Amino acid sequence: MSKIGIQYAEPGDVLATDVRLGNGSLILASGQRLTSSYIEKLKKIGIKSVDIVDTARHA
């Protein structure tokens, strides 16, 4: 698992942990594969970083 800044997230990355708002509301569950749309939405709501599965990165 690696914590990366949302600006470094790439479509195809897989979340290692849930993404939640400060109030605990679930935004995306662990295991979810990120899309460009998800990444843009996370940026817009102020998510600064995500935990991704290390093996999810594309070569």
Kinemage of the C-alpha trace (Angstrom):
@kinemage 1
@onewidth
@group {chain A} dominant
@subgroup {mainchain}
@vectorlist {calphas} color= white
{ca met a 1} P 0.000 0.000 0.000
{ca ser a 2} L 1.226 3.474 -0.855
{ca lys a 3} L -0.222 6.846 0.126
{ca ile a 4} L -0.069 9.190 -2.857
{ca gly a 5} L -1.197 12.739 -3.458
{ca ile a 6} L -4.426 12.846 -5.447
{ca gln a 7} L -2.554 14.750 -8.175
{ca tyr a 8} L -0.497 11.576 -8.745
{ca ala a 9} L -3.467 9.207 -8.916
{ca glu a 10} L -3.935 7.537 -12.284
{ca pro a 11} L -6.897 5.818 -13.900
{ca gly a 12} L -6.574 2.130 -13.105
{ca asp a 13} L -5.084 2.604 -9.627
{ca val a 14} L -6.898 0.467 -7.032
{ca leu a 15} L -7.813 1.903 -3.625
{ca ala a 16} L -6.211 0.057 -0.701
{ca thr a 17} L -8.456 1.782 1.858
{ca asp a 18} L -11.859 3.471 1.863
{ca val a 19} L -12.008 7.147 0.926
{ca arg a 20} L -14.156 8.999 3.444
{ca leu a 21} L -15.128 12.573 4.185
{ca gly a 22} L -14.202 14.132 7.513
{ca asn a 23} L -17.638 13.226 8.865
{ca gly a 24} L -17.063 9.541 8.031
{ca ser a 25} L -19.262 9.391 4.936
{ca leu a 26} L -18.002 6.792 2.485
{ca ile a 27} L -17.028 8.201 -0.911
{ca leu a 28} L -15.280 5.205 -2.521
{ca ala a 29} L -14.672 1.760 -1.029
{ca ser a 30} L -11.362 -0.062 -0.879
{ca gly a 31} L -10.846 -2.245 -3.939
{ca gln a 32} L -12.436 0.344 -6.216
{ca arg a 33} L -10.492 0.983 -9.434
{ca leu a 34} L -10.061 4.723 -10.017
{ca thr a 35} L -11.247 6.346 -13.219
{ca ser a 36} L -10.384 9.814 -14.480
{ca ser a 37} L -13.902 10.891 -13.483
{ca tyr a 38} L -13.471 9.607 -9.903
{ca ile a 39} L -10.088 11.336 -9.622
{ca glu a 40} L -11.531 14.681 -10.751
{ca lys a 41} L -14.458 14.360 -8.324
{ca leu a 42} L -12.107 13.540 -5.430
{ca lys a 43} L -10.056 16.663 -6.244
{ca lys a 44} L -13.206 18.797 -6.355
{ca ile a 45} L -14.377 17.666 -2.912
{ca gly a 46} L -10.969 18.348 -1.388
{ca ile a 47} L -9.475 14.855 -1.022
{ca lys a 48} L -5.709 15.416 -0.844
{ca ser a 49} L -4.381 11.832 -0.879
{ca val a 50} L -5.430 8.214 -1.334
{ca asp a 51} L -3.962 4.841 -0.408
{ca ile a 52} L -3.444 2.622 -3.424
{ca val a 53} L -2.505 -1.023 -3.832
{ca asp a 54} L 1.178 -1.075 -4.835
{ca thr a 55} L 0.660 -3.698 -7.519
{ca ala a 56} L -2.059 -1.573 -9.105
{ca arg a 57} L 0.415 0.801 -10.787
{ca his a 58} L 0.884 0.243 -14.492
{ca ala a 59} L 4.373 -0.128 -15.909
